[in-house]
Amino acid sequence: MQITRAHKAAWGSYKDRRNSFDDDEDISRFIKMVHANESLKSYLKSFLPKGTFSFQPKPYGQYGVDLALFSEQGAPVATVDIERWNAWDNDWPSYYKHIHFLGRKEKFLNQLETPFFMAFLNYSRNKVLMISDKDIQKYPTIDKFFKAKGVTDKVRELPMSEGYVFGTTLTEREKELFHYDSL
């Protein structure tokens, strides 16, 4: 069975959201995390031109990317889509063997000629796993059957080593699986 709109609505619904599209607080928490975490800030800046940038949530409407960074001149310099995973909280789930970039988000990869990032927040929103468009595009889109959910979805399956994890409570397992800054 393929992923349906009902699946997406159910999986994106949390107690602290009005509906599955209500990710405003996730976006806000990510922005605060970037400002507070020098390693995360440095990671993002390593892809950007020199300068000062500002964040703009939902710059292209409800169904566009969640966040864009704009230069002082008002030009977009990067975009970010943010997902929150309820299965990842205190530690990375042992049954997650790959990072999956959803096929339905592929439109964001070439939307602009600027870097694109996928940001996966853990449930408590105190950790983030980042992957860049350059890393995502190394891997083909496949039809993947997810046994636990009993559904098939189009994804790009990335090895864990492509991910960069940031946060204040990283576990030894997360440090082993992903790139991280030990500072």
N, CA, C and O of each residue as an XYZ file, in Angstrom:
732
protein
N       0.851     -1.179      0.000
C       0.000      0.000      0.000
C       0.897      1.244      0.000
O       1.902      1.300      0.708
N       0.517      2.224     -0.798
C       1.242      3.497     -0.879
C       0.818      4.417      0.269
O      -0.245      4.233      0.862
N       1.646      5.391      0.570
C       1.342      6.404      1.577
C       0.153      7.237      1.097
O       0.112      7.643     -0.064
N      -0.794      7.488      1.965
C      -1.971      8.285      1.633
C      -1.947      9.606      2.400
O      -1.128      9.803      3.298
N      -2.835     10.482      2.041
C      -2.973     11.758      2.758
C      -3.325     11.509      4.229
O      -2.870     12.235      5.113
N      -4.135     10.483      4.481
C      -4.514     10.149      5.862
C      -3.295      9.697      6.675
O      -3.165     10.049      7.848
N      -2.400      8.917      6.048
C      -1.164      8.517      6.736
C      -0.367      9.752      7.134
O       0.050      9.891      8.284
N      -0.160     10.647      6.170
C       0.641     11.850      6.429
C       0.026     12.687      7.540
O       0.739     13.222      8.389
N      -1.300     12.799      7.532
C      -1.980     13.585      8.565
C      -1.796     12.941      9.939
O      -1.549     13.635     10.925
N      -1.916     11.625      9.999
C      -1.772     10.922     11.282
C      -0.344     11.006     11.792
O      -0.123     11.269     12.974
N       0.627     10.785     10.916
C       2.030     10.772     11.340
C       2.556     12.156     11.669
O       3.534     12.274     12.408
N       1.945     13.202     11.148
C       2.390     14.568     11.426
C       1.629     15.224     12.556
O       1.850     16.397     12.857
N       0.732     14.478     13.189
C      -0.078     15.036     14.276
C       0.553     14.719     15.625
O       0.920     13.579     15.908
N       0.670     15.755     16.450
C       1.205     15.623     17.795
C       0.276     16.346     18.754
O      -0.523     17.190     18.349
N       0.392     16.002     20.037
C      -0.466     16.627     21.050
C      -0.338     18.145     21.067
O      -1.298     18.853     21.374
N       0.847     18.639     20.737
C       1.096     20.076     20.822
C       0.884     20.803     19.490
O       1.378     21.915     19.306
N       0.160     20.185     18.571
C      -0.139     20.804     17.270
C      -1.648     20.873     17.053
O      -2.402     20.027     17.532
N      -2.064     21.893     16.327
C      -3.488     22.009     15.960
C      -3.857     20.967     14.912
O      -4.956     20.413     14.939
N      -2.918     20.698     13.971
C      -3.122     19.698     12.923
C      -1.749     19.292     12.387
O      -0.725     19.772     12.873
N      -1.728     18.416     11.393
C      -0.445     17.885     10.910
C       0.406     18.918     10.171
O       1.594     18.686      9.943
N      -0.185     20.052      9.796
C       0.573     21.106      9.117
C       1.065     22.183     10.074
O       1.787     23.094      9.669
N       0.681     22.083     11.337
C       1.027     23.104     12.326
C       2.438     22.865     12.855
O       2.629     22.323     13.943
N       3.415     23.280     12.066
C       4.811     23.082     12.472
C       5.493     24.401     12.828
O       6.721     24.482     12.828
N       4.711     25.429     13.129
C       5.280     26.737     13.452
C       6.244     26.674     14.636
O       7.299     27.308     14.607
N       5.894     25.921     15.669
C       6.774     25.832     16.840
C       8.041     25.054     16.509
O       9.106     25.363     17.044
N       7.949     24.045     15.633
C       9.146     23.317     15.201
C      10.112     24.272     14.488
O      11.320     24.239     14.724
N       9.569     25.107     13.628
C      10.378     26.081     12.895
C      11.025     27.070     13.865
O      12.210     27.383     13.748
N      10.247     27.548     14.807
C      10.749     28.488     15.808
C      11.863     27.857     16.642
O      12.881     28.499     16.902
N      11.682     26.630     17.055
C      12.703     25.942     17.854
C      13.978     25.735     17.050
O      15.079     25.866     17.585
N      13.834     25.409     15.758
C      15.020     25.230     14.916
C      15.794     26.545     14.814
O      17.018     26.554     14.949
N      15.100     27.639     14.582
C      15.769     28.946     14.484
C      16.504     29.254     15.788
O      17.652     29.697     15.761
N      15.854     29.022     16.925
C      16.500     29.266     18.225
C      17.727     28.369     18.393
O      18.744     28.794     18.940
N      17.623     27.121     17.916
C      18.743     26.195     18.017
C      19.938     26.701     17.200
O      21.080     26.624     17.653
N      19.673     27.214     16.005
C      20.758     27.746     15.169
C      21.440     28.915     15.881
O      22.668     28.989     15.911
N      20.658     29.820     16.448
C      21.242     30.973     17.139
C      22.041     30.560     18.374
O      23.030     31.210     18.713
N      21.628     29.490     19.048
C      22.275     29.077     20.296
C      23.430     28.100     20.091
O      24.276     27.967     20.976
N      23.489     27.425     18.966
C      24.473     26.364     18.765
C      25.489     26.792     17.712
O      25.184     26.808     16.519
N      26.673     27.132     18.145
C      27.713     27.628     17.234
C      28.096     26.590     16.183
O      28.399     26.947     15.045
N      28.086     25.321     16.548
C      28.444     24.267     15.589
C      27.410     24.168     14.471
O      27.762     24.024     13.300
N      26.150     24.246     14.838
C      25.079     24.207     13.839
C      25.145     25.444     12.947
O      24.983     25.352     11.731
N      25.383     26.587     13.557
C      25.516     27.830     12.795
C      26.685     27.732     11.807
O      26.561     28.142     10.653
N      27.805     27.192     12.259
C      28.978     27.029     11.388
C      28.703     26.047     10.258
O      29.136     26.263      9.125
N      27.988     24.977     10.559
C      27.630     24.004      9.522
C      26.843     24.686      8.407
O      27.171     24.530      7.231
N      25.813     25.436      8.766
C      24.999     26.131      7.756
C      25.829     27.150      6.989
O      25.754     27.215      5.762
N      26.620     27.946      7.703
C      27.412     28.994      7.055
C      28.450     28.428      6.087
O      28.862     29.115      5.152
N      28.874     27.191      6.303
C      29.876     26.601      5.417
C      29.349     26.406      3.995
O      30.134     26.196      3.070
N      28.042     26.472      3.813
C      27.421     26.322      2.503
C      27.027     27.663      1.881
O      26.628     27.715      0.718
N      27.138     28.743      2.651
C      26.586     30.038      2.249
C      27.656     31.044      1.876
O      28.808     30.915      2.290
N      27.277     32.053      1.089
C      28.219     33.151      0.834
C      28.438     33.940      2.124
O      27.638     33.852      3.055
N      29.494     34.690      2.171
C      29.765     35.510      3.357
C      28.679     36.566      3.495
O      28.133     37.045      2.501
N      28.376     36.921      4.729
C      27.379     37.957      4.958
C      26.509     37.665      6.157
O      26.727     36.705      6.896
N      25.524     38.515      6.329
C      24.553     38.390      7.411
C      23.234     37.934      6.806
O      22.839     38.387      5.732
N      22.562     37.035      7.507
C      21.328     36.452      6.974
C      20.209     36.541      7.990
O      20.441     36.625      9.196
N      18.991     36.520      7.478
C      17.822     36.484      8.355
C      16.944     35.305      7.940
O      16.943     34.890      6.782
N      16.206     34.781      8.901
C      15.299     33.670      8.655
C      13.909     34.181      8.314
O      13.448     35.177      8.872
N      13.250     33.499      7.402
C      11.849     33.795      7.119
C      11.082     32.472      7.042
O      11.275     31.689      6.112
N      10.213     32.230      8.026
C       9.385     31.024      7.989
C       8.368     31.076      6.849
O       7.843     32.139      6.517
N       8.103     29.932      6.267
C       7.086     29.754      5.222
C       7.172     30.820      4.126
O       6.164     31.452      3.810
N       8.348     31.031      3.544
C       8.511     32.118      2.573
C       7.719     31.923      1.283
O       7.445     32.890      0.573
N       7.349     30.678      0.974
C       6.645     30.394     -0.280
C       5.276     29.755     -0.026
O       4.748     29.035     -0.874
N       4.710     30.030      1.158
C       3.377     29.537      1.480
C       3.393     28.227      2.258
O       4.448     27.649      2.515
N       2.208     27.780      2.623
C       2.031     26.609      3.494
C       2.629     25.330      2.921
O       3.082     24.478      3.685
N       2.643     25.170      1.610
C       3.116     23.918      1.015
C       4.535     24.015      0.461
O       5.023     23.075     -0.166
N       5.194     25.145      0.690
C       6.581     25.302      0.277
C       7.514     24.883      1.394
O       7.082     24.296      2.386
N       8.794     25.185      1.234
C       9.753     24.869      2.291
C       9.365     25.590      3.575
O       8.673     26.607      3.552
N       9.821     25.043      4.685
C       9.455     25.613      5.979
C      10.185     26.909      6.309
O       9.674     27.747      7.052
N      11.394     27.067      5.746
C      12.226     28.179      6.174
C      13.187     28.565      5.060
O      13.662     27.712      4.311
N      13.465     29.854      4.959
C      14.496     30.321      4.024
C      15.401     31.294      4.765
O      14.983     31.976      5.701
N      16.640     31.338      4.325
C      17.591     32.334      4.806
C      17.754     33.349      3.693
O      17.958     32.984      2.535
N      17.665     34.630      4.046
C      17.771     35.707      3.080
C      18.963     36.597      3.419
O      19.278     36.824      4.587
N      19.616     37.093      2.374
C      20.737     38.015      2.547
C      20.204     39.380      2.972
O      18.995     39.615      2.970
N      21.112     40.266      3.333
C      20.729     41.636      3.687
C      20.059     42.352      2.523
O      19.264     43.271      2.720
N      20.390     41.919      1.299
C      19.788     42.513      0.098
C      18.427     41.899     -0.229
O      17.779     42.323     -1.186
N      17.984     40.913      0.544
C      16.679     40.304      0.329
C      16.669     39.114     -0.617
O      15.598     38.634     -0.990
N      17.837     38.631     -1.011
C      17.915     37.475     -1.913
C      17.955     36.183     -1.093
O      18.636     36.123     -0.069
N      17.232     35.154     -1.534
C      17.315     33.871     -0.814
C      18.699     33.256     -0.999
O      19.235     33.248     -2.107
N      19.278     32.739      0.089
C      20.600     32.113      0.019
C      20.557     30.638      0.415
O      21.525     29.916      0.174
N      19.458     30.174      1.017
C      19.296     28.763      1.369
C      17.859     28.520      1.799
O      17.153     29.436      2.219
N      17.441     27.256      1.683
C      16.118     26.861      2.165
C      16.265     25.627      3.055
O      17.203     24.841      2.919
N      15.304     25.485      3.969
C      15.319     24.379      4.931
C      13.905     23.832      5.057
O      12.945     24.590      5.198
N      13.785     22.510      5.005
C      12.518     21.885      5.356
C      12.744     21.131      6.658
O      13.787     20.505      6.850
N      11.774     21.192      7.540
C      11.930     20.665      8.891
C      10.885     19.586      9.151
O       9.694     19.785      8.908
N      11.341     18.454      9.641
C      10.466     17.364     10.059
C      10.767     17.043     11.512
O      11.896     17.204     11.975
N       9.764     16.597     12.212
C       9.929     16.173     13.605
C       9.590     14.694     13.676
O       8.561     14.256     13.160
N      10.461     13.930     14.318
C      10.270     12.480     14.406
C       9.898     12.073     15.822
O      10.650     12.315     16.765
N       8.731     11.453     15.964
C       8.321     11.027     17.307
C       9.093      9.796     17.781
O       9.178      9.560     18.986
N       9.661      9.003     16.860
C      10.411      7.801     17.248
C      11.800      8.141     17.774
O      12.424      7.318     18.445
N      12.291      9.337     17.478
C      13.619      9.750     17.949
C      13.444     10.777     19.048
O      12.918     11.866     18.817
N      13.887     10.426     20.248
C      13.833     11.407     21.321
C      15.144     11.404     22.095
O      16.060     12.151     21.751
N      15.252     10.582     23.130
C      16.473     10.587     23.939
C      17.672      9.999     23.213
O      18.802     10.448     23.408
N      17.428      8.984     22.366
C      18.510      8.354     21.618
C      17.981      7.941     20.257
O      16.778      7.750     20.081
N      18.884      7.803     19.292
C      18.509      7.396     17.941
C      17.943      5.974     17.987
O      18.568      5.090     18.572
N      16.775      5.735     17.385
C      16.176      4.392     17.441
C      17.078      3.338     16.785
O      17.616      3.561     15.700
N      17.234      2.213     17.438
C      18.127      1.154     16.942
C      17.640      0.561     15.626
O      18.437      0.019     14.860
N      16.346      0.658     15.356
C      15.790      0.086     14.118
C      15.876      1.049     12.930
O      15.515      0.665     11.818
N      16.336      2.270     13.127
C      16.568      3.188     12.009
C      17.969      2.926     11.468
O      18.963      3.274     12.105
N      18.038      2.320     10.305
C      19.323      1.931      9.727
C      19.808      2.908      8.655
O      20.972      2.862      8.256
N      18.931      3.785      8.194
C      19.270      4.770      7.159
C      18.555      6.080      7.465
O      17.614      6.124      8.257
N      19.014      7.131      6.830
C      18.288      8.408      6.831
C      17.426      8.376      5.571
O      17.934      8.115      4.481
N      16.151      8.634      5.709
C      15.261      8.606      4.546
C      14.791     10.015      4.207
O      14.180     10.705      5.023
N      15.094     10.414      2.991
C      14.596     11.680      2.453
C      13.382     11.340      1.592
O      13.494     10.588      0.624
N      12.241     11.885      1.940
C      10.978     11.533      1.289
C      10.889     12.051     -0.141
O      11.206     13.206     -0.422
N      10.452     11.175     -1.031
C      10.314     11.525     -2.441
C       9.406     12.722     -2.665
O       9.641     13.508     -3.583
N       8.375     12.875     -1.847
C       7.448     13.998     -2.033
C       8.093     15.346     -1.722
O       7.503     16.392     -1.996
N       9.294     15.331     -1.154
C      10.014     16.577     -0.869
C      11.070     16.887     -1.923
O      11.785     17.883     -1.811
N      11.173     16.045     -2.941
C      12.197     16.255     -3.972
C      12.032     17.582     -4.701
O      13.006     18.128     -5.219
N      10.822     18.100     -4.747
C      10.598     19.390     -5.414
C      11.458     20.493     -4.791
O      11.773     21.481     -5.453
N      11.835     20.326     -3.524
C      12.638     21.343     -2.847
C      14.106     21.311     -3.268
O      14.816     22.303     -3.107
N      14.561     20.195     -3.800
C      15.977     20.060     -4.156
C      16.406     21.027     -5.252
O      17.537     21.512     -5.240
N      15.522     21.309     -6.191
C      15.873     22.173     -7.321
C      14.979     23.400     -7.421
O      14.899     24.037     -8.471
N      14.305     23.727     -6.316
C      13.381     24.861     -6.332
C      14.106     26.172     -6.615
O      13.613     27.006     -7.375
N      15.251     26.351     -6.017
C      16.059     27.555     -6.203
C      17.496     27.113     -6.463
O      17.850     25.960     -6.215
N      18.298     28.003     -6.947
C      19.718     27.688     -7.133
C      20.503     28.072     -5.888
O      21.536     28.737     -5.964
N      19.996     27.645     -4.753
C      20.637     27.891     -3.464
C      20.701     26.558     -2.723
O      19.984     25.624     -3.083
N      21.537     26.451     -1.703
C      21.576     25.209     -0.926
C      20.221     24.915     -0.271
O      19.494     25.818      0.146
N      19.918     23.633     -0.200
C      18.719     23.155      0.497
C      19.178     22.202      1.594
O      20.102     21.412      1.402
N      18.524     22.288      2.734
C      18.819     21.410      3.862
C      17.542     20.739      4.339
O      16.463     21.332      4.326
N      17.687     19.499      4.756
C      16.614     18.798      5.445
C      17.032     18.738      6.898
O      18.133     18.289      7.216
N      16.153     19.192      7.785
C      16.422     19.202      9.226
C      15.417     18.285      9.908
O      14.209     18.505      9.817
N      15.908     17.270     10.583
C      15.048     16.338     11.315
C      15.213     16.618     12.806
O      16.286     16.402     13.370
N      14.155     17.096     13.432
C      14.181     17.347     14.874
C      13.759     16.085     15.622
O      12.893     15.340     15.165
N      14.387     15.853     16.788
C      13.884     14.778     17.626
C      12.572     15.254     18.273
O      12.219     16.430     18.180
N      11.869     14.345     18.916
C      10.544     14.678     19.440
C      10.587     15.861     20.419
O       9.725     16.738     20.372
N      11.590     15.881     21.303
C      11.693     16.974     22.292
C      12.226     18.270     21.706
O      12.211     19.306     22.372
N      12.697     18.223     20.464
C      13.212     19.389     19.742
C      14.433     20.007     20.407
O      14.584     21.228     20.456
N      15.316     19.125     20.925
C      16.591     19.617     21.460
C      17.785     19.019     20.715
O      18.935     19.219     21.107
N      17.500     18.283     19.634
C      18.528     17.736     18.750
C      18.026     17.893     17.321
O      16.823     17.896     17.062
N      18.982     18.024     16.395
C      18.603     18.106     14.987
C      19.621     17.332     14.161
O      20.827     17.417     14.390
N      19.110     16.580     13.201
C      19.930     15.870     12.231
C      19.811     16.622     10.916
O      18.705     16.847     10.424
N      20.952     17.013     10.343
C      20.968     17.807      9.117
C      21.556     17.008      7.968
O      22.532     16.277      8.139
N      20.946     17.156      6.784
C      21.525     16.664      5.541
C      21.355     17.758      4.491
O      20.374     18.501      4.498
N      22.329     17.840      3.593
C      22.296     18.875      2.557
C      21.829     18.295      1.232
O      21.843     17.081      1.025
N      21.418     19.185      0.346
C      20.987     18.747     -0.985
C      22.097     17.990     -1.711
O      21.821     17.033     -2.434
N      23.335     18.405     -1.526
C      24.463     17.733     -2.196
C      24.557     16.277     -1.763
O      24.812     15.395     -2.583
N      24.350     16.024     -0.472
C      24.395     14.656      0.023
C      23.158     13.865     -0.405
O      23.269     12.692     -0.764
N      22.004     14.484     -0.371
C      20.763     13.813     -0.765
C      20.840     13.358     -2.220
O      20.444     12.241     -2.552
N      21.350     14.230     -3.079
C      21.348     13.956     -4.521
C      22.337     12.869     -4.945
O      22.323     12.457     -6.105
N      23.176     12.403     -4.056
C      24.088     11.298     -4.372
C      23.344      9.963     -4.508
O      23.881      9.012     -5.077
N      22.117      9.886     -3.990
C      21.414      8.616     -3.878
C      20.132      8.622     -4.709
O      19.439      9.638     -4.769
N      19.812      7.495     -5.350
C      18.616      7.439     -6.196
C      17.339      7.343     -5.370
O      17.362      6.923     -4.213
N      16.245      7.731     -5.973
C      14.936      7.545     -5.356
C      14.506      6.104     -5.591
O      14.582      5.589     -6.706
N      14.056      5.470     -4.524
C      13.612      4.077     -4.614
C      12.221      3.941     -4.005
O      11.779      4.810     -3.254
N      11.535      2.848     -4.331
C      10.297      2.478     -3.641
C      10.711      1.623     -2.453
O      11.264      0.538     -2.628
N      10.446      2.105     -1.255
C      10.872      1.435     -0.030
C       9.653      0.955      0.736
O       8.743      1.735      1.014
N       9.633     -0.329      1.078
C       8.568     -0.874      1.914
C       8.983     -0.729      3.372
O      10.037     -1.218      3.778
N       8.151     -0.056      4.151
C       8.396      0.125      5.577
C       7.551     -0.897      6.332
O       6.342     -0.736      6.495
N       8.222     -1.949      6.785
C       7.530     -3.080      7.401
C       6.711     -2.653      8.628
O       5.573     -3.093      8.792
N       7.276     -1.808      9.479
C       6.589     -1.401     10.708
C       5.277     -0.669     10.425
O       4.317     -0.790     11.186
N       5.242      0.087      9.333
C       4.036      0.851      8.977
C       3.165      0.110      7.962
O       1.989      0.430      7.789
N       3.759     -0.890      7.289
C       3.012     -1.653      6.293
C       2.710     -0.872      5.026
O       1.703     -1.118      4.362
N       3.595      0.082      4.685
C       3.371      0.923      3.509
C       4.654      1.060      2.698
O       5.758      0.828      3.192
N       4.473      1.442      1.441
C       5.584      1.723      0.544
C       5.599      3.217      0.260
O       4.550      3.841      0.099
N       6.794      3.781      0.201
C       6.926      5.197     -0.105
C       8.184      5.396     -0.951
O       9.118      4.595     -0.897
N       8.192      6.464     -1.720
C       9.370      6.829     -2.496
C      10.305      7.599     -1.574
O       9.911      8.583     -0.948
N      11.563      7.131     -1.500
C      12.557      7.772     -0.632
C      13.926      7.703     -1.291
O      14.172      6.915     -2.204
N      14.790      8.548     -0.798
C      16.222      8.401     -1.060
C      16.789      7.890      0.255
O      16.571      8.487      1.310
N      17.510      6.796      0.186
C      18.027      6.144      1.376
C      19.505      6.487      1.530
O      20.341      6.040      0.744
N      19.818      7.284      2.550
C      21.184      7.745      2.785
C      21.798      6.984      3.950
O      21.112      6.679      4.925
N      23.099      6.674      3.852
C      23.759      6.084      5.016
C      23.818      7.094      6.158
O      23.832      8.304      5.935
N      23.852      6.585      7.359
C      23.897      7.462      8.535
C      25.088      8.420      8.475
O      25.019      9.538      8.985
N      26.171      7.978      7.852
C      27.385      8.795      7.810
C      27.205     10.095      7.021
O      28.078     10.962      7.074
N      26.109     10.252      6.299
C      25.847     11.509      5.582
C      25.246     12.579      6.499
O      25.219     13.757      6.144
N      24.766     12.170      7.676
C      24.097     13.097      8.568
C      25.024     13.814      9.528
O      26.060     13.283      9.928
N      24.640     15.024      9.891
C      25.332     15.834     10.886
C      24.344     16.093     12.011
O      23.261     16.629     11.776
N      24.704     15.722     13.220
C      23.784     15.858     14.342
C      24.285     16.944     15.291
O      25.482     17.072     15.546
N      23.329     17.722     15.808
C      23.631     18.830     16.710
C      22.650     18.791     17.870
O      21.498     18.390     17.704
N      23.101     19.201     19.023
C      22.235     19.255     20.194
C      23.071     19.271     21.456
O      24.295     19.151     21.411
N      22.398     19.420     22.573
C      23.099     19.524     23.847
C      23.115     18.211     24.613
O      23.819     18.095     25.616
N      22.362     17.228     24.165
C      22.262     15.959     24.896
C      22.548     14.772     23.991
O      21.869     13.749     24.079
N      23.553     14.895     23.118
C      23.860     13.815     22.190
C      24.346     12.584     22.950
O      25.111     12.685     23.910
N      23.882     11.419     22.496
C      24.288     10.160     23.111
C      25.520      9.608     22.396
O      25.878     10.054     21.306
N      26.151      8.640     23.028
C      27.304      7.986     22.398
C      26.893      7.339     21.082
O      27.645      7.394     20.109
N      25.724      6.736     21.035
C      25.233      6.103     19.800
C      25.106      7.135     18.679
O      25.535      6.881     17.553
N      24.522      8.292     18.978
C      24.362      9.346     17.964
C      25.726      9.850     17.495
O      25.910     10.138     16.313
N      26.678      9.956     18.418
C      28.025     10.394     18.048
C      28.734      9.363     17.173
O      29.559      9.723     16.333
N      28.418      8.094     17.365
C      28.999      7.035     16.534
C      28.387      7.005     15.138
O      29.082      6.732     14.160
N      27.090      7.283     15.042
C      26.374      7.172     13.767
C      26.583      8.359     12.839
O      26.676      8.188     11.623
N      26.656      9.557     13.400
C      26.636     10.784     12.608
C      27.886     11.629     12.842
O      28.629     11.421     13.801
N      28.093     12.580     11.947
C      29.114     13.596     12.183
C      28.596     14.499     13.303
O      27.401     14.785     13.377
N      29.483     14.933     14.148
C      29.100     15.895     15.192
C      30.338     16.690     15.556
O      31.465     16.273     15.289
N      30.113     17.828     16.164
C      31.215     18.676     16.593
C      31.430     18.424     18.089
O      30.516     18.612     18.892
N      32.587     18.019     18.439
C      32.866     17.657     19.833
C      33.149     18.861     20.726
O      33.448     18.686     21.907
N      33.064     20.054     20.204
C      33.343     21.252     21.027
C      32.289     21.454     22.085
O      32.366     22.407     22.860
